[in-house]
Amino acid sequence: MTEPAVELPISDARENLADVVSRAHYAGRITYVTGRGQRLAAIVPADLAEAIERAEDAIDVEAARAVLARLDEVPISLTDLRKELGL
């Protein structure tokens, strides 16, 4: 069961850190830590953070593969590269 996300002022998060972490771990709750009404950080279940990291790594690997695949292509002029990059 996953509890809905909540927002918690940083002072409350500090006082209740053990409970906030336990709810993230056992109930899957995301807690947004706020300061002056702005979200500053989030306490999330570790498996969610790890899944995000894996997804980001997969995106990075795919981008690197795309660049490596282009290394075998005909060299591009600096002018054409700037056009391609919108510079």
Rosetta silent file (secondary structure, phi, psi, omega in degrees, C-alpha in Angstrom):
SEQUENCE: MTEPAVELPISDARENLADVVSRAHYAGRITYVTGRGQRLAAIVPADLAEAIERAEDAIDVEAARAVLARLDEVPISLTDLRKELGL
SCORE:     score description
SCORE:     0.000 S_00000001
   1 L     0.000  134.679  179.410    0.000    0.000    0.000 S_00000001
   2 L  -112.226  125.984  177.135    1.300    3.417   -0.919 S_00000001
   3 L   -78.832  150.883  177.385    0.278    6.461    1.081 S_00000001
   4 L   -65.873  153.500  179.440   -0.361    9.703   -0.798 S_00000001
   5 L   -65.406  150.856  178.171    2.454   12.245   -0.918 S_00000001
   6 E  -133.130  162.454  171.874    2.543   14.957    1.722 S_00000001
   7 E  -112.390  142.052 -175.552    4.310   18.259    2.269 S_00000001
   8 E  -143.249  126.031  176.253    6.049   18.923    5.562 S_00000001
   9 E   -57.953  148.072 -175.631    7.862   22.042    6.773 S_00000001
  10 H   -57.496  -34.938  179.531   11.541   21.412    7.339 S_00000001
  11 H   -65.275  -39.286  177.551   11.212   22.038   11.091 S_00000001
  12 H   -69.941  -38.890  178.573    8.547   19.306   11.354 S_00000001
  13 H   -61.844  -40.582  179.130   10.577   16.970    9.169 S_00000001
  14 H   -61.848  -45.376 -177.508   13.574   17.466   11.461 S_00000001
  15 H   -69.742  -26.893 -174.132   11.528   16.663   14.570 S_00000001
  16 L  -119.463   28.438 -173.265    9.878   13.620   12.972 S_00000001
  17 H   -56.003  -44.720 -178.744   12.658   12.338   10.725 S_00000001
  18 H   -59.775  -42.142  178.976   12.493    8.734   11.940 S_00000001
  19 H   -67.651  -41.508  179.600    8.733    8.606   11.278 S_00000001
  20 H   -61.782  -44.399  179.562    9.095   10.267    7.864 S_00000001
  21 H   -66.635  -41.608  178.456   11.776    7.765    6.839 S_00000001
  22 H   -61.213  -42.781  179.281    9.748    4.828    8.183 S_00000001
  23 H   -66.520  -34.136  175.722    6.676    5.911    6.221 S_00000001
  24 H   -64.841  -45.862 -176.701    8.785    6.217    3.077 S_00000001
  25 H   -70.384  -51.210 -171.914   10.210    2.739    3.594 S_00000001
  26 H   -88.256  -31.842 -175.778    7.174    0.820    4.827 S_00000001
  27 H  -109.882   -3.724  178.084    4.242    2.740    3.307 S_00000001
  28 L    72.577   18.957 -176.614    5.872    4.087    0.163 S_00000001
  29 L   -79.352  137.898  172.020    5.030    7.669    1.078 S_00000001
  30 L   -96.856  128.452  177.670    6.818   10.563   -0.590 S_00000001
  31 E  -116.554  118.689  175.022    7.339   13.525    1.727 S_00000001
  32 E   -87.766  121.638  178.997    8.185   16.880    0.204 S_00000001
  33 E   -88.879  127.220 -174.344   10.201   18.933    2.668 S_00000001
  34 E  -116.293  156.181  173.263    9.286   22.592    2.400 S_00000001
  35 E  -139.903  121.190 -177.060   10.757   25.887    3.463 S_00000001
  36 L    54.454   38.321  176.715    8.637   29.031    3.288 S_00000001
  37 L    80.240   -1.613  179.466    6.066   27.123    1.275 S_00000001
  38 E  -101.998  138.468  174.398    8.550   26.022   -1.406 S_00000001
  39 E   -70.161  124.787 -178.511    9.471   22.389   -1.990 S_00000001
  40 E  -105.418  -34.434 -175.745   13.146   22.012   -1.144 S_00000001
  41 E  -160.825  173.856  176.928   13.676   18.260   -1.186 S_00000001
  42 E  -137.886  140.614  171.762   11.843   14.964   -1.077 S_00000001
  43 E  -104.352  117.494 -173.613   12.179   11.906    1.082 S_00000001
  44 L  -126.270  159.656  174.564   11.241    8.955   -1.083 S_00000001
  45 L   -59.241  141.469 -177.485   11.355    5.179   -0.790 S_00000001
  46 H   -58.910  -37.666 -178.618   14.834    3.926   -1.681 S_00000001
  47 H   -65.056  -31.888  176.324   13.482    1.602   -4.375 S_00000001
  48 H   -68.405  -46.147  178.289   11.874    4.581   -6.129 S_00000001
  49 H   -61.128  -40.760  179.256   15.122    6.587   -6.037 S_00000001
  50 H   -66.131  -38.240  177.774   17.029    3.556   -7.328 S_00000001
  51 H   -64.677  -39.838  177.332   14.520    3.095  -10.174 S_00000001
  52 H   -63.538  -44.022  178.395   14.950    6.741  -11.144 S_00000001
  53 H   -60.877  -42.073  178.741   18.737    6.327  -11.119 S_00000001
  54 H   -63.131  -41.343  179.059   18.478    3.220  -13.330 S_00000001
  55 H   -64.202  -42.917  177.974   16.232    5.091  -15.773 S_00000001
  56 H   -63.893  -40.892  178.126   18.647    8.029  -15.905 S_00000001
  57 H   -62.016  -41.513  179.833   21.575    5.639  -16.431 S_00000001
  58 H   -63.618  -39.655  177.411   19.706    3.953  -19.301 S_00000001
  59 H   -64.016  -44.013  178.900   19.074    7.335  -20.925 S_00000001
  60 H   -61.846  -42.399  179.743   22.764    8.230  -20.554 S_00000001
  61 H   -63.475  -43.714  179.502   23.845    4.904  -22.069 S_00000001
  62 H   -63.113  -41.095  178.041   21.487    5.372  -25.018 S_00000001
  63 H   -64.115  -41.695  178.462   22.789    8.903  -25.609 S_00000001
  64 H   -64.224  -41.145  178.145   26.373    7.647  -25.489 S_00000001
  65 H   -62.541  -39.938  179.254   25.560    4.863  -27.964 S_00000001
  66 H   -63.244  -41.494  178.698   23.984    7.396  -30.320 S_00000001
  67 H   -66.468  -45.004  179.771   27.114    9.554  -30.184 S_00000001
  68 H   -61.771  -36.838  178.625   29.409    6.566  -30.706 S_00000001
  69 H   -63.608  -32.784 -178.654   27.332    5.458  -33.704 S_00000001
  70 H   -77.521  -15.866 -179.573   27.865    8.869  -35.277 S_00000001
  71 L   -61.932  -27.129  179.898   31.651    8.632  -34.941 S_00000001
  72 L   -82.863   -8.046 -179.706   31.712    6.420  -38.028 S_00000001
  73 L   -75.535  167.776  177.162   29.820    8.997  -40.068 S_00000001
  74 L   -61.618  136.386  179.359   31.440   11.478  -42.391 S_00000001
  75 L   -55.815  148.046 -178.766   33.000   14.320  -40.382 S_00000001
  76 L  -108.129  142.820  179.738   30.824   17.394  -40.052 S_00000001
  77 L   -73.319  159.198  178.897   32.048   20.930  -40.553 S_00000001
  78 H   -61.735  -39.267  178.789   32.004   23.385  -37.682 S_00000001
  79 H   -61.482  -45.911  179.828   29.461   25.509  -39.566 S_00000001
  80 H   -67.226  -37.258  177.986   27.141   22.526  -40.056 S_00000001
  81 H   -62.757  -44.384  178.201   27.580   21.463  -36.426 S_00000001
  82 H   -61.562  -40.360  177.333   26.599   24.918  -35.240 S_00000001
  83 H   -62.484  -43.919 -179.078   23.517   24.828  -37.475 S_00000001
  84 H   -62.472  -36.976 -179.550   22.579   21.389  -36.125 S_00000001
  85 H   -86.008   -4.252  178.661   22.951   22.611  -32.553 S_00000001
  86 L    74.636   29.608 -178.938   21.061   25.822  -33.272 S_00000001
  87 L  -100.697    0.000    0.000   24.014   28.062  -32.458 S_00000001
